[in-house]
Amino acid sequence: MPALSHLLYLHGFRSSPASFKARMLGRWRVEHAAQVHWLCPQLPPSPAQAWSLIRQLSDGWPAQTMAVIGSSLGGYYATALAEARGCRALVLNPAVDPARDLQAHVGIQTQYHRPDEQFEFRSEYVDELRTLYPATLTRPQRYGAIIARGDELLDWREMVARYAGADMLVLDGSDHALSDFEQHLPWVQRWLTMGQSPR
């Protein structure tokens, strides 16, 4: 497999580039893969605007040597990008049907890492999410997935079914945020650099 050249990290709903997983992966890139071009943008609340930004940032990247990592809602976006570009994607407790799940969150929200800043999640954003939904994964083998049975927000069984055929690490416990993410960095590093998980 060609060496990784570009890496994009997409955070989840109400999250930001300040998330501990994003910062941990950014440090890994500096220490172990300084030659890799790294981007971790702040995504706007509008899925249509987020998708436009994601495409703008990454459409010039070579699909064969880039990868995208997405957590929760970011995993949904990462899947859409992998299907659109034919690149590899690693999803972390990915949202499978956020149009369904986020309907209850329409209204004023705060960011986890900047609770003094508010944003509006509008009802039309639900429809924007639906338009991005990839009906099937055309090549499940280009995906990696870390899925926690202890996820308190999303159904791990739904995630496992959605990413059947992917290189998958299913955790017995953990949580939606993957608070134990550091323990799984060797798996992530191996997937990023070799395209396969440790055996």
Backbone as CSV, one residue per row, in Angstrom:
resi,resn,N_x,N_y,N_z,CA_x,CA_y,CA_z,C_x,C_y,C_z
1,MET,0.839,-1.191,0.000,0.000,0.000,0.000,0.882,1.252,0.000
2,PRO,0.548,2.267,-0.825,1.343,3.500,-0.847,1.362,4.174,0.516
3,ALA,2.438,4.874,0.804,2.571,5.554,2.094,1.533,6.662,2.222
4,LEU,1.066,6.845,3.436,0.093,7.889,3.736,0.702,9.263,3.479
5,SER,-0.039,10.113,2.760,0.469,11.452,2.453,-0.374,12.575,3.062
6,HIS,-1.682,12.325,3.232,-2.599,13.348,3.734,-3.569,12.705,4.723
7,LEU,-3.859,13.436,5.800,-4.748,12.916,6.835,-5.694,14.026,7.290
8,LEU,-6.974,13.728,7.243,-8.017,14.679,7.627,-8.774,14.120,8.829
9,TYR,-8.926,14.935,9.883,-9.703,14.506,11.057,-10.976,15.339,11.123
10,LEU,-12.114,14.658,11.274,-13.418,15.314,11.344,-14.055,15.020,12.698
11,HIS,-14.282,16.079,13.459,-14.826,15.938,14.809,-16.335,15.692,14.778
12,GLY,-16.888,15.405,15.931,-18.303,15.099,16.036,-19.174,16.304,16.363
13,PHE,-20.456,16.038,16.563,-21.447,17.063,16.881,-21.084,17.742,18.208
14,ARG,-21.088,19.060,18.212,-20.758,19.883,19.373,-19.275,19.788,19.767
15,SER,-18.473,19.124,18.954,-17.061,18.995,19.273,-16.248,19.996,18.458
16,SER,-14.924,19.815,18.447,-14.048,20.783,17.799,-12.662,20.169,17.623
17,PRO,-11.750,20.894,16.960,-10.366,20.421,16.871,-9.671,20.325,18.224
18,ALA,-10.307,20.838,19.278,-9.731,20.747,20.619,-10.059,19.426,21.308
19,SER,-10.780,18.534,20.631,-11.099,17.249,21.242,-9.823,16.474,21.548
20,PHE,-9.847,15.667,22.579,-8.624,14.977,22.993,-8.170,13.981,21.937
21,LYS,-9.093,13.381,21.198,-8.692,12.443,20.143,-7.988,13.186,19.013
22,ALA,-8.525,14.342,18.637,-7.890,15.133,17.578,-6.501,15.572,17.997
23,ARG,-6.363,16.041,19.228,-5.056,16.508,19.701,-4.068,15.348,19.809
24,MET,-4.555,14.200,20.239,-3.690,13.033,20.369,-3.178,12.574,19.003
25,LEU,-4.070,12.586,18.026,-3.662,12.182,16.679,-2.743,13.223,16.051
26,GLY,-2.992,14.503,16.348,-2.103,15.544,15.856,-0.695,15.384,16.400
27,ARG,-0.590,15.021,17.682,0.732,14.789,18.279,1.395,13.568,17.661
28,TRP,0.596,12.516,17.431,1.145,11.315,16.793,1.718,11.666,15.424
29,ARG,1.007,12.480,14.670,1.467,12.858,13.341,2.800,13.599,13.412
30,VAL,2.917,14.529,14.366,4.160,15.285,14.518,5.317,14.361,14.882
31,GLU,5.052,13.404,15.784,6.119,12.554,16.301,6.484,11.395,15.379
32,HIS,5.502,10.883,14.630,5.738,9.653,13.876,5.540,9.773,12.369
33,ALA,4.890,10.839,11.926,4.592,10.953,10.494,4.598,12.421,10.081
34,ALA,5.704,13.090,10.370,5.784,14.532,10.130,5.618,14.884,8.654
35,GLN,5.871,13.917,7.782,5.746,14.183,6.345,4.292,14.201,5.885
36,VAL,3.396,13.719,6.729,1.973,13.653,6.357,1.322,15.019,6.538
37,HIS,0.598,15.455,5.522,-0.142,16.726,5.595,-1.397,16.502,6.443
38,TRP,-1.548,17.284,7.509,-2.612,17.078,8.509,-3.550,18.272,8.540
39,LEU,-4.844,18.003,8.530,-5.840,19.057,8.704,-6.918,18.567,9.664
40,CYS,-7.334,19.462,10.537,-8.414,19.169,11.481,-9.256,20.445,11.595
41,PRO,-10.185,20.657,10.676,-10.938,21.914,10.645,-12.073,21.957,11.658
42,GLN,-12.452,23.169,12.023,-13.688,23.372,12.773,-14.832,23.309,11.769
43,LEU,-15.729,22.355,11.958,-16.830,22.171,11.017,-18.024,23.043,11.407
44,PRO,-18.650,23.703,10.451,-19.837,24.504,10.746,-21.019,23.612,11.108
45,PRO,-22.014,24.153,11.814,-23.175,23.339,12.214,-23.974,22.813,11.025
46,SER,-24.038,23.586,9.941,-24.780,23.151,8.758,-24.051,22.002,8.071
47,PRO,-24.682,20.836,7.930,-24.030,19.728,7.230,-23.666,20.076,5.790
48,ALA,-24.496,20.857,5.119,-24.185,21.247,3.744,-22.921,22.097,3.708
49,GLN,-22.804,23.028,4.643,-21.598,23.861,4.705,-20.389,23.042,5.147
50,ALA,-20.607,22.128,6.082,-19.508,21.261,6.523,-19.001,20.420,5.356
51,TRP,-19.926,19.858,4.587,-19.551,19.030,3.447,-18.804,19.851,2.402
52,SER,-19.259,21.056,2.163,-18.588,21.937,1.213,-17.154,22.228,1.662
53,LEU,-16.970,22.478,2.955,-15.635,22.744,3.492,-14.752,21.514,3.377
54,ILE,-15.295,20.350,3.722,-14.535,19.102,3.650,-14.053,18.850,2.221
55,ARG,-14.938,19.039,1.258,-14.560,18.827,-0.133,-13.539,19.866,-0.601
56,GLN,-13.753,21.114,-0.200,-12.829,22.182,-0.583,-11.415,21.899,-0.073
57,LEU,-11.324,21.405,1.167,-10.022,21.162,1.773,-9.311,19.944,1.196
58,SER,-10.078,18.946,0.767,-9.453,17.659,0.440,-9.571,17.219,-1.005
59,ASP,-10.321,17.928,-1.833,-10.516,17.452,-3.207,-9.226,17.422,-4.010
60,GLY,-8.235,18.230,-3.636,-6.957,18.202,-4.352,-6.008,17.121,-3.870
61,TRP,-6.394,16.400,-2.832,-5.528,15.361,-2.284,-5.626,14.079,-3.112
62,PRO,-4.547,13.312,-3.189,-4.591,12.039,-3.924,-5.359,10.983,-3.139
63,ALA,-6.397,10.451,-3.759,-7.265,9.498,-3.060,-6.513,8.257,-2.598
64,GLN,-5.508,7.841,-3.365,-4.805,6.596,-3.046,-3.928,6.706,-1.809
65,THR,-3.512,7.918,-1.447,-2.582,8.064,-0.328,-3.130,8.943,0.792
66,MET,-4.399,9.285,0.733,-5.009,10.067,1.813,-5.877,9.161,2.672
67,ALA,-6.166,9.631,3.879,-7.105,8.947,4.752,-7.877,10.000,5.526
68,VAL,-9.079,9.636,5.918,-9.910,10.522,6.730,-10.329,9.752,7.979
69,ILE,-10.252,10.426,9.120,-10.693,9.861,10.389,-11.873,10.690,10.866
70,GLY,-12.939,10.038,11.276,-14.101,10.769,11.756,-14.675,10.148,13.006
71,SER,-15.013,11.002,13.968,-15.604,10.555,15.225,-17.075,10.946,15.271
72,SER,-17.946,9.975,15.577,-19.375,10.233,15.730,-19.953,10.845,14.451
73,LEU,-20.474,12.070,14.497,-20.973,12.708,13.278,-19.855,12.843,12.252
74,GLY,-18.638,13.076,12.719,-17.494,13.131,11.809,-17.283,11.812,11.075
75,GLY,-17.662,10.702,11.718,-17.578,9.404,11.058,-18.557,9.288,9.902
76,TYR,-19.708,9.911,10.059,-20.702,9.954,8.985,-20.155,10.747,7.805
77,TYR,-19.572,11.911,8.098,-18.968,12.714,7.040,-17.795,11.971,6.389
78,ALA,-16.985,11.296,7.220,-15.839,10.556,6.692,-16.292,9.456,5.737
79,THR,-17.399,8.808,6.063,-17.943,7.757,5.203,-18.409,8.339,3.877
80,ALA,-19.098,9.484,3.941,-19.541,10.144,2.707,-18.345,10.517,1.841
81,LEU,-17.257,10.980,2.475,-16.070,11.369,1.717,-15.385,10.152,1.110
82,ALA,-15.300,9.074,1.863,-14.681,7.850,1.340,-15.446,7.326,0.130
83,GLU,-16.764,7.412,0.186,-17.567,6.952,-0.943,-17.441,7.900,-2.139
84,ALA,-17.314,9.196,-1.869,-17.215,10.173,-2.951,-15.842,10.163,-3.617
85,ARG,-14.792,9.949,-2.817,-13.429,10.072,-3.327,-12.746,8.721,-3.550
86,GLY,-13.256,7.676,-2.928,-12.591,6.382,-3.034,-11.370,6.270,-2.144
87,CYS,-11.323,7.080,-1.086,-10.186,7.051,-0.159,-10.496,6.142,1.029
88,ARG,-9.516,5.960,1.899,-9.692,5.159,3.103,-10.303,6.008,4.212
89,ALA,-11.054,5.368,5.090,-11.677,6.084,6.205,-11.624,5.231,7.458
90,LEU,-11.274,5.876,8.565,-11.299,5.250,9.882,-12.374,5.957,10.689
91,VAL,-13.371,5.209,11.149,-14.492,5.815,11.876,-14.468,5.373,13.335
92,LEU,-14.741,6.314,14.221,-14.701,6.088,15.667,-16.099,6.286,16.232
93,ASN,-16.724,5.208,16.684,-18.121,5.274,17.132,-18.939,6.151,16.178
94,PRO,-19.012,5.739,14.907,-19.612,6.603,13.889,-21.132,6.703,13.987
95,ALA,-21.647,7.885,13.724,-23.091,8.070,13.606,-23.543,7.377,12.325
96,VAL,-24.506,6.498,12.438,-25.006,5.764,11.278,-26.174,6.505,10.632
97,ASP,-27.054,7.063,11.450,-28.227,7.783,10.939,-28.417,9.072,11.741
98,PRO,-27.525,10.051,11.554,-27.624,11.272,12.362,-28.852,12.105,12.063
99,ALA,-29.429,11.970,10.862,-30.661,12.704,10.567,-31.760,12.281,11.533
100,ARG,-31.787,11.014,11.856,-32.748,10.490,12.841,-32.369,10.906,14.257
101,ASP,-31.092,10.734,14.599,-30.658,10.925,15.975,-30.602,12.389,16.402
102,LEU,-30.337,13.291,15.460,-30.153,14.699,15.836,-31.434,15.526,15.741
103,GLN,-32.527,14.911,15.329,-33.793,15.644,15.299,-34.136,16.215,16.668
104,ALA,-33.790,15.472,17.708,-34.104,15.911,19.075,-33.204,17.047,19.537
105,HIS,-32.180,17.386,18.742,-31.223,18.414,19.156,-31.370,19.711,18.374
106,VAL,-32.468,19.842,17.625,-32.730,21.097,16.919,-32.910,22.208,17.953
107,GLY,-32.224,23.323,17.722,-32.296,24.438,18.674,-30.906,24.954,19.010
108,ILE,-30.821,25.696,20.088,-29.559,26.283,20.512,-28.716,25.239,21.243
109,GLN,-27.461,25.127,20.822,-26.527,24.171,21.406,-25.257,24.898,21.842
110,THR,-24.481,24.246,22.700,-23.176,24.780,23.084,-22.093,23.784,22.674
111,GLN,-20.890,24.295,22.473,-19.763,23.435,22.158,-19.189,22.854,23.449
112,TYR,-18.735,21.599,23.344,-18.139,20.951,24.511,-16.918,21.712,25.019
113,HIS,-16.080,22.161,24.104,-14.796,22.734,24.490,-14.835,24.251,24.657
114,ARG,-15.951,24.852,24.247,-16.139,26.286,24.451,-17.588,26.514,24.872
115,PRO,-17.922,26.141,26.113,-19.319,26.187,26.555,-19.918,27.585,26.587
116,ASP,-19.071,28.604,26.504,-19.589,29.969,26.471,-20.044,30.367,25.069
117,GLU,-19.742,29.534,24.065,-20.141,29.828,22.696,-21.327,28.944,22.291
118,GLN,-22.361,29.578,21.752,-23.555,28.866,21.335,-23.666,28.847,19.812
119,PHE,-24.371,27.856,19.317,-24.699,27.810,17.892,-26.094,27.221,17.746
120,GLU,-26.699,27.449,16.596,-28.048,26.946,16.352,-27.988,25.756,15.409
121,PHE,-28.602,24.662,15.838,-28.767,23.514,14.958,-30.193,23.579,14.416
122,ARG,-30.325,23.935,13.160,-31.626,24.235,12.565,-32.311,22.979,12.027
123,SER,-33.620,23.054,11.921,-34.392,21.888,11.455,-34.007,21.489,10.035
124,GLU,-33.631,22.469,9.193,-33.255,22.123,7.821,-31.948,21.345,7.763
125,TYR,-31.169,21.402,8.829,-29.918,20.652,8.852,-30.176,19.147,8.844
126,VAL,-31.320,18.737,9.378,-31.676,17.312,9.367,-31.804,16.824,7.930
127,ASP,-32.468,17.635,7.091,-32.600,17.271,5.678,-31.251,17.285,4.977
128,GLU,-30.389,18.228,5.355,-29.053,18.276,4.760,-28.281,17.001,5.073
129,LEU,-28.454,16.475,6.277,-27.793,15.220,6.639,-28.296,14.064,5.775
130,ARG,-29.596,14.044,5.534,-30.165,12.945,4.747,-29.580,12.911,3.336
131,THR,-29.322,14.075,2.757,-28.834,14.103,1.382,-27.420,13.538,1.268
132,LEU,-26.693,13.490,2.381,-25.314,12.987,2.353,-25.224,11.483,2.550
133,TYR,-26.347,10.828,2.864,-26.305,9.432,3.301,-25.876,8.490,2.173
134,PRO,-24.751,7.788,2.316,-24.380,6.777,1.320,-25.177,5.500,1.596
135,ALA,-25.968,5.071,0.626,-26.857,3.931,0.855,-26.092,2.666,1.206
136,THR,-24.976,2.443,0.527,-24.166,1.255,0.803,-22.697,1.644,0.811
137,LEU,-21.900,0.810,1.437,-20.445,0.981,1.401,-19.929,0.139,0.236
138,THR,-19.412,0.814,-0.777,-19.045,0.093,-1.993,-17.847,-0.830,-1.796
139,ARG,-16.926,-0.420,-0.902,-15.754,-1.255,-0.622,-15.482,-1.226,0.879
140,PRO,-16.161,-2.063,1.648,-15.993,-2.045,3.103,-14.549,-2.232,3.552
141,GLN,-13.742,-2.900,2.730,-12.357,-3.190,3.121,-11.495,-1.937,3.181
142,ARG,-11.949,-0.824,2.648,-11.146,0.402,2.755,-11.449,1.163,4.050
143,TYR,-12.341,0.603,4.874,-12.703,1.239,6.139,-12.049,0.537,7.325
144,GLY,-11.763,1.327,8.343,-11.450,0.819,9.661,-12.495,1.373,10.618
145,ALA,-12.777,0.664,11.691,-13.795,1.126,12.636,-13.429,0.711,14.052
146,ILE,-13.503,1.667,14.970,-13.403,1.363,16.397,-14.770,1.640,17.000
147,ILE,-15.351,0.612,17.565,-16.733,0.679,18.042,-16.787,0.166,19.475
148,ALA,-17.397,0.959,20.349,-17.470,0.609,21.765,-18.852,0.075,22.121
149,ARG,-18.878,-1.130,22.687,-20.155,-1.654,23.175,-20.713,-0.788,24.303
150,GLY,-19.830,-0.037,24.964,-20.259,0.824,26.061,-20.725,2.200,25.621
151,ASP,-20.860,2.436,24.316,-21.316,3.736,23.810,-22.691,4.038,24.385
152,GLU,-22.781,5.161,25.118,-24.031,5.511,25.794,-24.978,6.313,24.903
153,LEU,-24.511,6.712,23.707,-25.341,7.533,22.823,-25.800,6.789,21.569
154,LEU,-24.951,5.931,21.038,-25.259,5.235,19.798,-25.268,3.729,20.013
155,ASP,-26.028,3.026,19.186,-26.172,1.575,19.292,-24.988,0.897,18.596
156,TRP,-24.148,0.225,19.383,-22.960,-0.399,18.811,-23.313,-1.466,17.779
157,ARG,-24.458,-2.137,17.964,-24.863,-3.186,17.015,-25.170,-2.589,15.642
158,GLU,-25.789,-1.413,15.642,-26.089,-0.731,14.383,-24.794,-0.332,13.671
159,MET,-23.809,0.129,14.456,-22.523,0.501,13.868,-21.819,-0.713,13.271
160,VAL,-21.804,-1.814,14.008,-21.144,-3.035,13.526,-21.804,-3.509,12.235
161,ALA,-23.130,-3.460,12.177,-23.843,-3.906,10.978,-23.536,-2.991,9.792
162,ARG,-23.482,-1.695,10.044,-23.235,-0.725,8.974,-21.846,-0.925,8.364
163,TYR,-20.860,-1.254,9.194,-19.475,-1.356,8.718,-19.006,-2.808,8.609
164,ALA,-19.958,-3.698,8.395,-19.608,-5.107,8.197,-18.622,-5.233,7.036
165,GLY,-17.555,-5.975,7.269,-16.525,-6.146,6.254,-15.351,-5.207,6.428
166,ALA,-15.504,-4.218,7.325,-14.404,-3.294,7.608,-13.411,-3.943,8.558
167,ASP,-12.232,-3.373,8.638,-11.240,-3.789,9.631,-11.702,-3.194,10.955
168,MET,-12.222,-4.024,11.843,-12.995,-3.519,12.976,-12.388,-3.920,14.318
169,LEU,-12.363,-2.954,15.234,-11.985,-3.203,16.619,-13.210,-2.899,17.467
170,VAL,-13.821,-3.928,18.036,-15.010,-3.764,18.869,-14.582,-3.895,20.331
171,LEU,-14.811,-2.832,21.087,-14.384,-2.784,22.483,-15.495,-3.284,23.395
172,ASP,-15.134,-4.044,24.396,-16.134,-4.585,25.320,-16.807,-3.487,26.135
173,GLY,-16.058,-2.448,26.491,-16.631,-1.380,27.312,-16.463,-0.039,26.635
174,SER,-15.653,0.833,27.256,-15.390,2.184,26.783,-16.686,3.007,26.768
175,ASP,-16.712,4.077,25.975,-17.863,4.981,25.955,-17.898,5.699,24.611
176,HIS,-18.873,6.594,24.447,-19.016,7.253,23.148,-17.784,8.077,22.788
177,ALA,-17.210,8.750,23.773,-16.040,9.601,23.515,-14.761,8.796,23.309
178,LEU,-14.815,7.482,23.560,-13.607,6.645,23.559,-12.570,7.247,24.505
179,SER,-12.960,7.362,25.756,-12.080,7.963,26.765,-10.767,7.208,26.910
180,ASP,-10.763,5.941,26.507,-9.549,5.119,26.570,-8.828,5.088,25.217
181,PHE,-9.036,6.119,24.406,-8.512,6.135,23.040,-7.003,5.905,23.001
182,GLU,-6.287,6.430,23.986,-4.829,6.287,23.982,-4.414,4.822,23.973
183,GLN,-5.194,3.970,24.622,-4.870,2.540,24.645,-4.940,1.916,23.253
184,HIS,-5.735,2.535,22.385,-5.958,1.951,21.061,-5.132,2.631,19.970
185,LEU,-4.264,3.560,20.383,-3.424,4.241,19.394,-2.560,3.284,18.571
186,PRO,-1.983,2.218,19.173,-1.207,1.289,18.341,-2.039,0.692,17.207
187,TRP,-3.299,0.374,17.479,-4.196,-0.147,16.435,-4.407,0.904,15.351
188,VAL,-4.666,2.145,15.788,-4.890,3.247,14.848,-3.633,3.495,14.012
189,GLN,-2.488,3.522,14.659,-1.230,3.771,13.956,-0.976,2.691,12.911
190,ARG,-1.224,1.467,13.288,-1.014,0.357,12.351,-1.964,0.478,11.167
191,TRP,-3.217,0.823,11.457,-4.191,0.964,10.370,-3.777,2.097,9.424
192,LEU,-3.324,3.204,9.999,-2.945,4.355,9.179,-1.721,4.072,8.320
193,THR,-0.765,3.370,8.878,0.501,3.188,8.165,0.560,1.916,7.325
194,MET,-0.235,0.918,7.722,-0.171,-0.356,7.020,-1.477,-0.731,6.327
195,GLY,-2.559,-0.051,6.703,-3.835,-0.389,6.093,-4.472,-1.630,6.679
196,GLN,-3.916,-2.108,7.792,-4.512,-3.268,8.445,-4.262,-3.171,9.931
197,SER,-5.093,-3.851,10.682,-4.950,-3.813,12.133,-3.909,-4.830,12.576
198,PRO,-3.365,-4.646,13.796,-2.444,-5.660,14.317,-3.149,-6.997,14.468
199,ARG,-2.461,-8.054,14.165,-3.050,-9.390,14.289,-2.405,-10.141,15.442
